[in-house]
Amino acid sequence: MIPHLLRRAARVSAASAFVLASAGLSTSVRAAPAPEPAAPTRTAPAAAATGKDVRGIPLTGTGPALRQLSARSTGPFSMVGLTWADARARLDGTAEVRTRDRLTGVWSAWRALESDVRTPEVGAAGGSALRAGTQPLWTGPSDGVQVRVTARPGAQLPGGLRLDLVRVAKVPPGPRRPADEAAPAPATESSVTAAPRPAVTPRAGWGADESLVVDPPRYSAETKAVFVHHTAGTNDYACAESPDLIRAIFLYHVQGLGWNDIGYPFLVDKCGTVFEGRAGGTDQPVVGAQTYGFNTDTTGVAVLGDHNDAVSSPVLLDAIAGVAAWKLGLYGHDASGTAELTAAADNGLYGKGQKAVLNRISGHRDAYPTECPGRNLYADLPTIRGLAAVAQAG
């Protein structure tokens, strides 16, 4: 067997003895309490082994249009996501979850899981373990769950539906990396120069478990465009808790979806703190897994929170613009300009090989059929482009 497959197999084997448990933080899910369902079960059924920090519970149901998980007690967890077996399949329907607060025992209202996530062009270990899934939902410290998934009229649900519960152990934040020297930009005829490198909290600062990353990072030739995202889920988190939230997303991407690493190259919280996402060097053109069909020659900045609801603060907009101005300027690209990109896969909006002329700073929805980065953050993009252009002008 190939060595990196052996390493992954060893991790899965070690995880199979783990008893279902997960941990977490506060969230707006608890802000809308609902009556507790009648007679929840005492414990969860046998869980499918997914990883040491992510445990899966298969959904029940025999019909093609309905799957569910009755209200039940579980071990502690802090994040949930719905995944399914076929990495290329879409969930043509709705998925809703409610959770029980571990501290108060109160059940949350039903919350929808966003299902517009697509598999990256290449996954860990060649993609043999890839699954499709929803965006994860930050639930806070929880110990009970209930799920219902319904197909749209005339559609069928994908097979192998599983609820993944993420446990986030507390990890002391590592030191903030001092501003390091950016990699030299290639020769260019453009007069645009790189803006100052923003302060970036390294992976150690949010507690990335590097032993879970199987394959080395991949690199593009350059960074032509920056896609802005939101992580959806909740806006009810303290900025001191951002490292835990990012670590949970990392665990869901790797152990739930089978990706090699967290998908986003950069993440920013609502207080404007920038975090290093995918490994490989913040000053390098690392290939992420954030914009299906356009991961090559681009980078991504994901804002923690749901920006269909949240309003961006000035410090948040400055942070996004700072990253974009710096990354694009390394290759002499004007942050207020446009780029021609080629789709690497059929993604529902562009066909494989199709050319797309997009703003250098674009929203996820500009390249993929999704609401991301939310209506409020998408409306902020012209402001972000202006701020980035000013940063490049010095």
HELIX and SHEET records of a PDB file:
HELIX    1   1 PRO A    3  ALA A   15  1                                  13    
HELIX    2   2 SER A   28  ALA A   31  5                                   4    
HELIX    3   3 ALA A  124  GLY A  127  5                                   4    
HELIX    4   4 ARG A  203  TRP A  206  1                                   4    
HELIX    5   5 GLU A  210  LEU A  212  5                                   3    
HELIX    6   6 CYS A  239  GLU A  241  5                                   3    
HELIX    7   7 SER A  242  LEU A  251  1                                  10    
HELIX    8   8 TYR A  252  GLY A  256  3                                   5    
HELIX    9   9 PRO A  314  GLY A  329  1                                  16    
HELIX   10  10 HIS A  364  ASP A  366  5                                   3    
HELIX   11  11 ARG A  375  ALA A  379  1                                   5    
HELIX   12  12 LEU A  381  ALA A  393  1                                  13    
SHEET    1   A 2 PRO A  33  ALA A  34  0                                        
SHEET    2   A 2 TRP A 107  SER A 108 -1                                        
SHEET    1   B 5 ALA A  48  ALA A  49  0                                        
SHEET    2   B 5 VAL A  54  PRO A  58 -1                                        
SHEET    3   B 5 ARG A 162  VAL A 166 -1                                        
SHEET    4   B 5 LEU A  66  TRP A  84 -1                                        
SHEET    5   B 5 ALA A 132  GLY A 133 -1                                        
SHEET    1   C 7 ALA A  48  ALA A  49  0                                        
SHEET    2   C 7 VAL A  54  PRO A  58 -1                                        
SHEET    3   C 7 ARG A 162  VAL A 166 -1                                        
SHEET    4   C 7 LEU A  66  TRP A  84 -1                                        
SHEET    5   C 7 LEU A 137  ALA A 151 -1                                        
SHEET    6   C 7 GLY A  93  ASP A 101 -1                                        
SHEET    7   C 7 ARG A 111  ALA A 112 -1                                        
SHEET    1   D 5 VAL A 274  GLU A 276  0                                        
SHEET    2   D 5 PHE A 266  VAL A 268 -1                                        
SHEET    3   D 5 THR A 298  VAL A 303  1                                        
SHEET    4   D 5 ALA A 225  HIS A 230  1                                        
SHEET    5   D 5 ILE A 361  GLY A 363  1                                        
SHEET    1   E 2 THR A 338  THR A 342  0                                        
SHEET    2   E 2 LYS A 355  ASN A 359 -1                                        
END                                                                             
